[in-house]
Amino acid sequence: MNSGEKYLTFFKEQWVLLAAILSPIALIAFVFWGWQTYDGFAASQRRMKLALIDDQKDKVDRDLSAQIEKLNTELTAVGEAQDLASLTKKEELQQQIDGSKPDYKEVIAAYRSFFEKHSKAAEGRIAGVRVAQIFMAAGDYSAAKDILALIFQDGKLDLFYELHIRPMYAALLEEIGEYQEALQELNKIYTTLSTVDGLGSTVRIMKPKVLYAKARIGSALGDSQIITEAVDLVTQSYPMSEEA
């Protein structure tokens, strides 16, 4: 065997050994890449579906705006006439304007279904928040509470939810008189503000507001200790805040 053949044989042996070592790594890398690709594709599909529901809601809002604009045009056309027929017409038109409300039934069903299917994904939680906001705007606080409770049932979420959505949830609980539950949510917000680094001015702005809300709930509960602790913290730690 000449030197060239020896080199070729050595190279083949080394390549077989290298392939044996790298094959499991390559397989793992391929599986990971495939999972990442699928996960990215699935997230993209969820975003597209959520956007379609958002468009559906926007259409309801546009249709309502167009309806109100038409009624206002008719109201203006009646003018300043004071005869009985004109006054009756103006009253009827004004009642229609005042009673105009968006029909979100299909939108709510779509958001809710999407949320239930994807409650662990970011897009699903966004759908949940949006349907909760619709309920709150309509005064259906119980339905809004049920949705928000499901969003937070898995514990702590990312900062957007902890610092923007959880305060909304706490305020809702306070609004419907569930003070102990509201207090628990406020304590979670305060803990997040106290333990997460890099929040800067967010802490200075939000902490006194959370403490003020705790004092307000303490008053509703008749708990002087909660009130005193919250007020003392605001005045001592945040004397320049609006709440001090």
N, C-alpha and C positions, 0 to 999 in steps of 0.2 A: 504494500500500500504506500503510494507516494505521499509527500507532505500535503499536497492539495486534498487528497482523499481523506487523510487523517483529520485535516482541519474541518472538512465538510461533515465527517462523522461526529467530531466533537461538537460542532455547532448544532447538529440535529439533536444530540443527546441533551445539550444545554437548553435547547428550545423546548423539548418535551418536558424537561424539569420545570422550566419557567412557565410553560402553559399550565402544568399541573398546579403550580402555586397560584397563578393569576386567575385561573378559571373560576374558582369560588368567589374571588373578589369581583371579577367581571360580572358574574351572575348577580351578586348582591347589588352592584352598581346599576346593572340593567333593571333589576326589580325596583330599586329606589327611584331611578329615573322614570320608569313606567308609572310608578305610584304618584310621583310628583306631577308628571304630565297629566295623568287622569284627574288628579285632585284639582289641578289648575283648570282643566277643561270643565270639570263638574262645577267649579266655582263660577266660571264664565257663563255656563248655562243657567245657573241660579240667578246671576245678575241680570241676564237677558229676560228671564221670566218675571223677575221682580219689576224690571223696567216696564214690562207690558202692563202689569197691574197699576203701576204709577201712572202710566198713560191713560188707563181706564178711569182712574180717579180724577186726573186733570180734565178729562172730557166731561165728567159730571160737573166739575166746577165751572168749566167754560159754558156749558149749557145753562147752568143756573144763572151765571152772569148775563148771558144773552137774554134770558127770560126776564130778569129784573130790569135790564136796560129797556126792553120792549115795553114793559109795564110803566116805567118812568116816562117813556116817550108818550104813551097814551095819556098819562096823568098830566103831562105838560100841555098836551093838545087840548085838554078840557079848559085850560086857562083859569081865569079868575071869575068865571061865571058863577053867579050865586043862585040861579034858579034851582028848583028842587031836583030836577033830573040830573043836572050837572053835579050838584053836591052829592047825590046818591052815587053817581058814577065815580067821583073822586074817592069817596069812602070805600067803595068796593075795590078800586084799584089799589088804594093804600093798604087795605087788609090783605090783598094778594101779595103785595110787596113784603109786608111784615111777616107773612106766613110762609114765604118762600124758603125752602130748606133743601139741601142736597139730598138726593136719594142714593145713599151709599150701600144699600143692601147687597148688591152684587159685588161691590168693591170689598166690603167687609168680609163676605164669604170667601173671596179670592185671597185676600191677605191672611185670613185665619187658616185656610187650608194650606197655604204656602208655609206659614209659620209652623203648623203642626207637623208638616213633612220634613222641615229643615230647622227644627228648633235649636239644634246644636251648632248650626252654621251661622256665620255673621249675617248673611243675607236673610236667613229665617228670623233672626232676632230683630233685624231692621223692620221686617214685615210686621212682627209683633208690636214693636213700638208704634208703628204707623196706625195700626188698627186701634191700639190703646188711645192714641191721640184723637182719633175720630170719635171714640166712645166718650172721652172726656169733654170734647167740644159739644157733644150732644147731651151732656149731663148724665150719662150712664156710667157713673163712677164704679159701680159694682163690677160691670163687665170689664172696664179698664183695669181694675185691680186684679182680676183673675188672670188677665193676659200678662201683666207686669210680674205678677207672682211666679208665673211659669218661666219667665225669662230669667229670674234670679234664683230659681230653685236649685241650681247647681252650684250656688255659692258665688265666690268672687269672680267677676269678669274683667275684661280689660278696662283701662282708665276711662275710655269714653262712656261706658255704661256706669262705672262707679261714680264718676263726677258729673255726669249730665242726666242720665236716666234714673239712677237711684234717687237723687234729690226729687225728681218728679214723682217717683213712687212714694217717697216719704211724705211729700206734700199732699198727695192723693189720700194716703192713709189718715193723715191729720184731718183732711176735709170731711171724711166720712166717719170721723170720731173713733178710729182705731188707734188710740194714742200710744199704747204700749208697743204696738207693732211699728208705728212711726218712729218712736224713740229708738227702737232697735236698728232701724235703717239709718237714722241719723248717726248713731254710734259707729256703724260700719263706715259711713262716709268720713267721719272724723278720724277713725283709725287709718283709713287710706291716706288722708291728708297728712297724717303724722308719721307715716312709715315709708312713703314713696319719695325717693330723692328726685330732685330736679324740677319740682313743681313751681318753685319760685313764687311769683305774685299770686298764683292761684290759691296758695295756702293762705296768704294774707287777706285775700278777698273772701274766700269761702268759709274759713274757720269761724270768724265771728258771726256769719250768717247761720251756720249750723248751730252754733251755741245759742244764738238768739231764738232759733226755732225750738231748741231743746227747752229753753226757759218758757217759751209760750206753751209748749206741751205740758211742762211741769205745772204751769198755772191751771191748765185745763184739768190736770189730774189732782190738783190740790196738793202737790208735793213741793214743799218749800225747799227741801234739800237740792232737788234738781235745779230749781230757779236760782238759788244762791250760788251753787257751784258754777253754773253757766254764766251768770252775770259777773261774778268775780273774775272768771277767766277772760271774759271780753274786756272788762275795764283794766285789768292788769296787763294782759298780753297784747291787746289791740286797742289802745286808748285813742288812736286816731281814726278808727273805723266808724262808719255810719251807725253801727249798732251800739257803740260805747256810750 
